[in-house]
Amino acid sequence: METKQKRIEKQIEQTILMVERLLRMESVPKSELVVFSQWLKRFSGQDQADFFERQAARWIEELDDVVEEVTHEQLQTLLAPVIDHLSERGRKKVVRKEMILSVTKRFLENVQWKKALENARYMTRFFGSIEDTLEVGYDLHVDAILVDYEIVRTTDDALLLKLIKKVEGSFIPLIIIGPSDASVRQLCYALGADDYWDETVQIEERQIRLKRLLRKLRTVSSTILVDELTGAFNRKYLQNAYRRRTSRLERDNQLFALAIFDLDHFKRINDLHGHPTGDLVLAELAVLAKQAIRQEDELIRFGGEEFMLLFSADHPEHATEMMEKVRARIERHTFPNGLKITVSIGLTVIDHPTLDVEEMTSEADEALYQAKRNGRNQVVVYSVSAAKEKIEALIKIEAKSYQQLIPLSLPDHSKYQFQVVPYEEKKQAPLQLCVLPLQQLAADNFKLLEEWKQSREGMIEAIAIAPEENQLLGQVLERGVTDYCLSPLDRDQLEEQIREWIIRLP
């Protein structure tokens, strides 16, 4: 007998096929869209949410003035929220791979270990120093850090303690790899290592011990609800907090709002003043936000420089008024180093207990990015009548490989619209991934990588195309290159690496 979940998944597949067929048509009879809206309405009852029902109702209203045919442009606008909803459902089913970060100068000796990790479905990054790890890897979501003892031995004590404090504060397992020497092992455990691997620990045993540490990390993380840096709740707090508020909404008809606010140009603060100043700004911003809200309102650090707020509000105007107080309070304040900071805020009001947290977060997120596009330092309320506009992102591939590989099959992302172009094309975007030959990335003492690191206008990352796994490849990976492909390029491998990069994006 077919389970309810399988029936829903089958209906989703049917919906995707129907959407794809509609999008291939130059124009669509109004009657056909009415039939599709009725399909969505029936589906809504199976989907445990009224998203499709609301879309169907919106269509009926917007199609009222249409006589017979709906143009392709009108169709794209009507279908955009449905496509985004289906894409987001697909993303939720993707299990985020755990990120293992290695700090070593011995890249060639670690190639087999890297491949073993990736075969076990982990993501990997390599850095050549503690300094690079703190600088480039600061915003990566890391699940475990492996450090060569030689790096530990030659690193300044202040930098080493900074890394240890960071991993301890986030409960990230720290593994040191070194010689089979009891005194070195004891020293590393005294420093704060969670495990020590000498040369007798083979790859199979490494994987078992790593998996054990990651299992402990998940157990600890699931019980910790407060972000240590800011004192705000963390994302694990969100589900239960949201559920409590929807129960109150169902019982007492108490509407509430979900707002997301994001520091404007935070990357510039970190680049110009350093990550310690960035941390001070985040901590101080959380204090200011708490001062501007009521005691029963709930502040959550949503990730990086993003915060979320759950608070009671009678209507969108009331919610906007409250968020304006938060925005203005932050704008007036002078932060460390004399910095003046602004935030952009997106919000949505929850008026029905069946609305799920993922959908409402997506709405607030969309409003936030609308605030960014409108010039930042403002509050925007989500509007269902507005078509979702994604941020442009570029995947730039060196010309020869571009001709061989296009088209690439890439996953959707809720915030970014990806376009694959030749690297030589002068087009720019706030987010870019460049797939380039190793020699080009390493030329002139890694000049290109240094220029990208200093860029103030956006984020640029790279995948290296290498003829072989050599020391030069290790050096570009140490400097923050995302990953590498061996030439000649294999389409499936490149698609997988780009897909991993997309999954990591916030």
Buried (B, 14 or more C-beta within 10 A) or exposed (E): EEEEEEEBEEBBEEBBEBBEEBEEEEEBEBEBBBEBBEBBBEBBEBBEBBBBBBBBBBBBEBBEEEEEBBEEEBBEBBBBBBBBBBBBBEBEEEEEBBBBBBBBBBBEEBBEBBEBBBEEEBBBBBBBBBBBBBBBBBBBBBBBBBBBBBBBEEBEEEBBBBBBEBBEEBBBBBBBBBEEEEEBBEBBEEBBBBBBBBEEBEEEEBBEBBEEBBEEBEEEBEEEBEBEBBEBBBBBBBEEBBEEBBEBBEEEEBBBBBBBBBBBBBBEBBBEBBBEBBBBBBBBBBEBBBEBBEEEBBBBBBBBBBBBBBBBBEEBEBBBEBBBBBBBBBEEBEBBEEBEBBBBBBBBBBBEBBBBBBBBBBBBBBBBBBBBEEEBBBBBBBEEEBEBEBBBBBBBBBEBBBEEBEEBEBBBBBBBEBEBBBBEEEEEBBBBBBBBBBEBBBEEEBEBBEEBBEEEEBBBBBBBBBEEBEEBBBBBBBBBBBBBBBBEBEBEEBBBBBBBBBBBBB
